[in-house]
Every structure is written in C-alpha cells, then in structure tokens.
C-alpha cells in the first residue's frame, strides 16, 4: 500500500506575529514545528504500514527550511520525503497550494492508495487543503477521521462528529483528514534520527512539476488577505456582590436587558 502524508511546517503559534504591511506571518526568529494535527496523520500512516505493509511518502510545501519537518517525519518511520519549494510558490492561498501539492503527488513513482492530512493547520485554520488536494487528485475524501480499517478494495472509517461518530465505507484510493483524538505521534529512535539526518530529500520546483504559472503563488491565488488585525479588547466588566441566588437573579436581569437571553 502506497501511503502519502501531506504535512506542513508551521511557526510556533505562541511566538508568531503579523506583518501589518504585507498581512503575512513574521517567521524570522520564530521556532518552527510540524503542524500538530499533521503528526496525527503521520502516526496513522505508521500504524497502517505496520499492519498492512507498504511505504510512506511525506510531502510538504514551503521554504527550504521546511526540510526540517520532513527529516522529523523520516526519523519516526516515514520512508521517503519530498520538498516542494520555489520562490514562485510564495504567497499561495489554499487553492493554489492544493493545486501545487497535487502536481507533486501525480509526479510520484507510484500512485497513492491513501492520502492523509491533519484536520487543519494551526496557522491558517482553514481545513481546506486536504479537500482541495483530493479534488485535484480525483479521489473522494472523508474528513475528521479517528480510525481506519483497510481491505483490498475499500476503507472503513470512523468519522468524529459533534454528537458522536459516523461509520463509512469508501472505495480505494481515497483521502482523509485525521483528528487529534486518533493517536499520539511516537518518539523517534536514535538510529532513525541519524538516518534521517543523512537522507536525501529531493526538492521540486516550478519546472520539476510543470506548474501553470497562472495557478501558483500569490498571483495564482483567487483569495487575498485584505487586512489583518487583532480584535479590540473590551474591559467593560462588572463585579456582582451578594448571595449566590441574588447574584443569579441580577445577572439574568442584566442579560435580558442586553437581549442576550
């Protein structure tokens, strides 16, 4: 089984700031990590490989330093890694990103039987790239997956919902986004960490992928960030005194006055 995991290197969200002129994240000097939800997708792939065999190819799109994320994936057990990197890809929105990643998946030696993503990235929080890649690649997708069972022709999956879960069966090949509750990424062994440091990771750019220029990067993105701002913090608070029952009545009265209830 050929398993592909799409991951993203993201800035540590606790230390990130916004460039008010470009409306982009300031990544300089900010530690980068594998998107935490993508770690769940990677662990899901490792478990599927242990049970059913096959190989895992990890793919990411980003600047040259995103290679660090790929080496981290190799250190826990992925077999191959591909870096999609070219300055012309810069500024891509989720549509252009999905298109570009799909070109890389179609360039792999073996077609994917299953494509895994984290449920969303912690920097953009759009949850759009997984479905976008599935669309361009031409496979169905089920989001928010917690469990996957594999047969020769299909997958049986458990999808998390607000009220419980759904059970689905879907033909192979297919794509899935994986939720945090599914698992926890294992720690790398020293042997694999050393091997990952020496591993050859190819970098594919615009010419390697044969990308259409009007569909990539900032110019090929149909959506643009118009403005980024922090919502104003309102400290118009009021402290109530008295017995609990009295305070509850006062609170309910005030909420009704403001038409909250």
LUMMI-42919 format. One record per residue (C-alpha): x, y, z; residue in three letters. Coordinates in steps of 0.001 Angstrom, whole numbers. Example, Ala and Ser with C-alpha at 12.3 -4.5 7.8 and 13.67 -1.06 7.14 Angstrom:
east:12300; north:-4500; up:7800; residuo:ALA
east:13670; north:-1060; up:7140; residuo:SER
! end
This chain:
east:0; north:0; up:0; residuo:UNK
east:1348; north:3390; up:-1026; residuo:UNK
east:625; north:5884; up:1750; residuo:UNK
east:1152; north:9617; up:1257; residuo:UNK
east:1103; north:12048; up:4169; residuo:UNK
east:939; north:15780; up:3485; residuo:UNK
east:2414; north:17814; up:6317; residuo:UNK
east:3126; north:21482; up:6925; residuo:UNK
east:5832; north:23240; up:8873; residuo:UNK
east:4218; north:25993; up:10926; residuo:UNK
east:5549; north:28660; up:13277; residuo:UNK
east:5157; north:28066; up:16988; residuo:UNK
east:1813; north:29812; up:17485; residuo:UNK
east:2798; north:31237; up:20872; residuo:UNK
east:5575; north:33315; up:19314; residuo:UNK
east:4156; north:34397; up:15968; residuo:UNK
east:3389; north:37998; up:14961; residuo:UNK
east:1777; north:39606; up:11904; residuo:UNK
east:3421; north:41969; up:9433; residuo:UNK
east:782; north:44706; up:9170; residuo:UNK
east:2012; north:45880; up:5760; residuo:UNK
east:2112; north:42517; up:3966; residuo:UNK
east:-577; north:40769; up:6061; residuo:UNK
east:1723; north:37750; up:6359; residuo:UNK
east:3183; north:35909; up:9310; residuo:UNK
east:6559; north:37089; up:10587; residuo:UNK
east:8552; north:33855; up:10606; residuo:UNK
east:12010; north:35344; up:11202; residuo:UNK
east:13403; north:34147; up:14511; residuo:UNK
east:10255; north:32138; up:15295; residuo:UNK
east:10745; north:28406; up:16030; residuo:UNK
east:9026; north:26119; up:13503; residuo:UNK
east:7322; north:22801; up:14219; residuo:UNK
east:5367; north:20159; up:12350; residuo:UNK
east:1731; north:21167; up:12379; residuo:UNK
east:423; north:19249; up:15429; residuo:UNK
east:-2597; north:17829; up:13591; residuo:UNK
east:-310; north:16540; up:10839; residuo:UNK
east:1503; north:14494; up:13483; residuo:UNK
east:-1728; north:12545; up:13966; residuo:UNK
east:-1931; north:11869; up:10234; residuo:UNK
east:1682; north:10701; up:10258; residuo:UNK
east:1111; north:8354; up:13185; residuo:UNK
east:-1971; north:6973; up:11434; residuo:UNK
east:206; north:6220; up:8406; residuo:UNK
east:2830; north:4486; up:10551; residuo:UNK
east:191; north:2279; up:12155; residuo:UNK
east:-1303; north:1372; up:8776; residuo:UNK
east:2132; north:458; up:7450; residuo:UNK
east:2850; north:-1740; up:10464; residuo:UNK
east:-420; north:-3598; up:9966; residuo:UNK
east:-665; north:-3779; up:6171; residuo:UNK
east:2823; north:-3102; up:4834; residuo:UNK
east:3730; north:-663; up:2078; residuo:UNK
east:5668; north:2574; up:2135; residuo:UNK
east:5086; north:6089; up:3438; residuo:UNK
east:5968; north:9181; up:1426; residuo:UNK
east:5795; north:12503; up:3254; residuo:UNK
east:5275; north:15669; up:1224; residuo:UNK
east:5443; north:19296; up:2269; residuo:UNK
east:5326; north:22636; up:502; residuo:UNK
east:7279; north:25529; up:1941; residuo:UNK
east:10593; north:27386; up:2116; residuo:UNK
east:13893; north:25452; up:2166; residuo:UNK
east:13864; north:25202; up:5981; residuo:UNK
east:10687; north:23094; up:5755; residuo:UNK
east:13103; north:20242; up:5070; residuo:UNK
east:13499; north:20042; up:8860; residuo:UNK
east:9885; north:18904; up:9180; residuo:UNK
east:10454; north:16196; up:6584; residuo:UNK
east:13526; north:14906; up:8411; residuo:UNK
east:11476; north:14737; up:11604; residuo:UNK
east:8933; north:12603; up:9739; residuo:UNK
east:11676; north:10318; up:8424; residuo:UNK
east:13010; north:9978; up:11974; residuo:UNK
east:9777; north:8396; up:13199; residuo:UNK
east:9483; north:5942; up:10317; residuo:UNK
east:8483; north:7532; up:7014; residuo:UNK
east:10293; north:6002; up:4031; residuo:UNK
east:10585; north:8918; up:1611; residuo:UNK
east:10205; north:12680; up:1696; residuo:UNK
east:9594; north:15322; up:-973; residuo:UNK
east:10035; north:19077; up:-520; residuo:UNK
east:8030; north:21363; up:-2805; residuo:UNK
east:9893; north:24647; up:-2738; residuo:UNK
east:10283; north:27549; up:-5133; residuo:UNK
east:10071; north:31285; up:-4574; residuo:UNK
east:7395; north:31364; up:-7266; residuo:UNK
east:5110; north:29346; up:-4994; residuo:UNK
east:5253; north:32073; up:-2328; residuo:UNK
east:2017; north:33695; up:-1179; residuo:UNK
east:-187; north:30823; up:-2366; residuo:UNK
east:-3652; north:30567; up:-877; residuo:UNK
east:-5283; north:27211; up:-150; residuo:UNK
east:-6472; north:26771; up:-3757; residuo:UNK
east:-3025; north:27383; up:-5268; residuo:UNK
east:-1392; north:25294; up:-2543; residuo:UNK
east:-3733; north:22368; up:-3201; residuo:UNK
east:-3052; north:22581; up:-6937; residuo:UNK
east:718; north:22625; up:-6407; residuo:UNK
east:772; north:19739; up:-3931; residuo:UNK
east:-1364; north:17672; up:-6296; residuo:UNK
east:1180; north:18132; up:-9076; residuo:UNK
east:3798; north:16647; up:-6754; residuo:UNK
east:1576; north:13687; up:-5858; residuo:UNK
east:998; north:12964; up:-9542; residuo:UNK
east:4759; north:13010; up:-10090; residuo:UNK
east:5396; north:10221; up:-7547; residuo:UNK
east:6553; north:6892; up:-8991; residuo:UNK
east:3542; north:5023; up:-7593; residuo:UNK
east:5; north:6419; up:-7340; residuo:UNK
east:-1292; north:6915; up:-3819; residuo:UNK
east:-3656; north:4359; up:-2328; residuo:UNK
east:-4391; north:6636; up:616; residuo:UNK
east:-3588; north:10311; up:1227; residuo:UNK
east:-3598; north:11574; up:4801; residuo:UNK
east:-3730; north:15108; up:6204; residuo:UNK
east:-4108; north:16638; up:9631; residuo:UNK
east:-7586; north:18046; up:10115; residuo:UNK
east:-6258; north:21610; up:9689; residuo:UNK
east:-3153; north:23761; up:10111; residuo:UNK
east:-2797; north:25815; up:13278; residuo:UNK
east:-1612; north:28910; up:11385; residuo:UNK
east:-4394; north:29212; up:8807; residuo:UNK
east:-7125; north:27068; up:10424; residuo:UNK
east:-8952; north:26744; up:7103; residuo:UNK
east:-9066; north:22924; up:6794; residuo:UNK
east:-9234; north:23444; up:3012; residuo:UNK
east:-6010; north:21950; up:1634; residuo:UNK
east:-6943; north:18312; up:2286; residuo:UNK
east:-10250; north:18542; up:393; residuo:UNK
east:-8547; north:20701; up:-2249; residuo:UNK
east:-5861; north:18120; up:-2967; residuo:UNK
east:-8446; north:15332; up:-3055; residuo:UNK
east:-10419; north:17329; up:-5635; residuo:UNK
east:-7430; north:17982; up:-7901; residuo:UNK
east:-6109; north:14434; up:-7476; residuo:UNK
east:-9514; north:12987; up:-8303; residuo:UNK
east:-10232; north:10898; up:-5202; residuo:UNK
east:-13025; north:11083; up:-2606; residuo:UNK
east:-12281; north:12415; up:864; residuo:UNK
east:-13763; north:11960; up:4329; residuo:UNK
east:-12724; north:14478; up:6956; residuo:UNK
east:-12264; north:14200; up:10739; residuo:UNK
east:-11285; north:10535; up:10818; residuo:UNK
east:-10380; north:8718; up:14019; residuo:UNK
east:-9989; north:5114; up:12837; residuo:UNK
east:-9295; north:3392; up:9507; residuo:UNK
east:-9700; north:-269; up:8561; residuo:UNK
east:-8210; north:-1418; up:5260; residuo:UNK
east:-9439; north:-4091; up:2847; residuo:UNK
east:-8325; north:-4954; up:-679; residuo:UNK
east:-10844; north:-2643; up:-2301; residuo:UNK
east:-12051; north:-190; up:332; residuo:UNK
east:-11563; north:1611; up:3628; residuo:UNK
east:-13898; north:1520; up:6610; residuo:UNK
east:-13543; north:4621; up:8746; residuo:UNK
east:-14907; north:6211; up:11894; residuo:UNK
east:-15635; north:9907; up:11463; residuo:UNK
east:-15906; north:12135; up:14518; residuo:UNK
east:-18987; north:14383; up:14749; residuo:UNK
east:-20310; north:16865; up:17297; residuo:UNK
east:-22691; north:14243; up:18666; residuo:UNK
east:-20619; north:11042; up:18349; residuo:UNK
east:-19329; north:9430; up:15182; residuo:UNK
east:-20311; north:8120; up:11744; residuo:UNK
east:-19155; north:4879; up:10145; residuo:UNK
east:-18356; north:4996; up:6430; residuo:UNK
east:-17048; north:2620; up:3792; residuo:UNK
east:-15290; north:4166; up:808; residuo:UNK
east:-13535; north:2690; up:-2224; residuo:UNK
east:-9774; north:2870; up:-2643; residuo:UNK
east:-7977; north:5139; up:-3377; residuo:UNK
east:-9182; north:7859; up:-1024; residuo:UNK
east:-8052; north:10761; up:1132; residuo:UNK
east:-8722; north:11508; up:4806; residuo:UNK
east:-8079; north:14193; up:7384; residuo:UNK
east:-7187; north:12891; up:10842; residuo:UNK
east:-8282; north:14304; up:14209; residuo:UNK
east:-6123; north:14767; up:17285; residuo:UNK
east:-8070; north:12136; up:19238; residuo:UNK
east:-6897; north:9424; up:16843; residuo:UNK
east:-3435; north:8920; up:18353; residuo:UNK
east:-203; north:10491; up:19558; residuo:UNK
east:2932; north:10565; up:17421; residuo:UNK
east:5626; north:8172; up:18616; residuo:UNK
east:9126; north:9247; up:19571; residuo:UNK
east:11928; north:8677; up:17049; residuo:UNK
east:14643; north:6124; up:17694; residuo:UNK
east:18269; north:7241; up:17731; residuo:UNK
east:19030; north:5017; up:14742; residuo:UNK
east:16276; north:6558; up:12643; residuo:UNK
east:17207; north:10081; up:13713; residuo:UNK
east:20746; north:9540; up:12487; residuo:UNK
east:19496; north:8045; up:9225; residuo:UNK
east:17078; north:10950; up:8735; residuo:UNK
east:19909; north:13467; up:9013; residuo:UNK
east:21713; north:11782; up:6117; residuo:UNK
east:18647; north:11091; up:3965; residuo:UNK
east:18484; north:12642; up:510; residuo:UNK
east:15376; north:14775; up:149; residuo:UNK
east:14624; north:15968; up:-3390; residuo:UNK
east:13312; north:19492; up:-3880; residuo:UNK
east:10757; north:20038; up:-6639; residuo:UNK
east:10174; north:23491; up:-8066; residuo:UNK
east:8012; north:25003; up:-10767; residuo:UNK
east:9890; north:23407; up:-13658; residuo:UNK
east:10010; north:19980; up:-11995; residuo:UNK
east:6246; north:19970; up:-11533; residuo:UNK
east:5338; north:21579; up:-14849; residuo:UNK
east:3098; north:24010; up:-12988; residuo:UNK
east:965; north:26509; up:-14874; residuo:UNK
east:2192; north:29930; up:-13747; residuo:UNK
east:-1277; north:31440; up:-13606; residuo:UNK
east:-2295; north:28840; up:-10981; residuo:UNK
east:538; north:29145; up:-8479; residuo:UNK
east:1803; north:31541; up:-5856; residuo:UNK
east:264; north:34860; up:-4936; residuo:UNK
east:-705; north:35800; up:-8493; residuo:UNK
east:-2479; north:32472; up:-8991; residuo:UNK
east:-4448; north:32683; up:-5758; residuo:UNK
east:-8130; north:33621; up:-6142; residuo:UNK
east:-8334; north:34721; up:-2497; residuo:UNK
east:-6300; north:37529; up:-956; residuo:UNK
east:-5840; north:38730; up:2624; residuo:UNK
east:-7219; north:42263; up:2667; residuo:UNK
east:-6500; north:43151; up:6272; residuo:UNK
east:-5198; north:41511; up:9433; residuo:UNK
east:-5968; north:42979; up:12835; residuo:UNK
east:-6424; north:41997; up:16449; residuo:UNK
east:-9998; north:42434; up:17707; residuo:UNK
east:-10300; north:45197; up:20293; residuo:UNK
east:-10288; north:44060; up:23906; residuo:UNK
east:-13183; north:45477; up:25874; residuo:UNK
east:-12709; north:45563; up:29641; residuo:UNK
east:-16191; north:46825; up:30467; residuo:UNK
east:-16659; north:44380; up:33310; residuo:UNK
east:-18904; north:44487; up:36347; residuo:UNK
east:-18481; north:42550; up:39594; residuo:UNK
east:-21627; north:41407; up:41407; residuo:UNK
east:-21868; north:41136; up:45202; residuo:UNK
east:-24294; north:39358; up:47463; residuo:UNK
east:-25713; north:35901; up:47991; residuo:UNK
east:-25427; north:33450; up:45045; residuo:UNK
east:-29177; north:33352; up:44441; residuo:UNK
east:-29370; north:37143; up:44430; residuo:UNK
east:-26436; north:37456; up:42042; residuo:UNK
east:-28001; north:34946; up:39659; residuo:UNK
east:-31217; north:36982; up:39525; residuo:UNK
east:-29286; north:40208; up:38933; residuo:UNK
east:-27195; north:38550; up:36206; residuo:UNK
east:-30274; north:37187; up:34436; residuo:UNK
east:-31894; north:40607; up:34573; residuo:UNK
east:-28837; north:42282; up:33050; residuo:UNK
east:-28582; north:39661; up:30296; residuo:UNK
east:-32233; north:40170; up:29402; residuo:UNK
east:-31682; north:43919; up:29300; residuo:UNK
east:-28911; north:43399; up:26763; residuo:UNK
east:-31094; north:40903; up:24863; residuo:UNK
east:-28563; north:38107; up:25335; residuo:UNK
east:-31310; north:35859; up:26689; residuo:UNK
! end
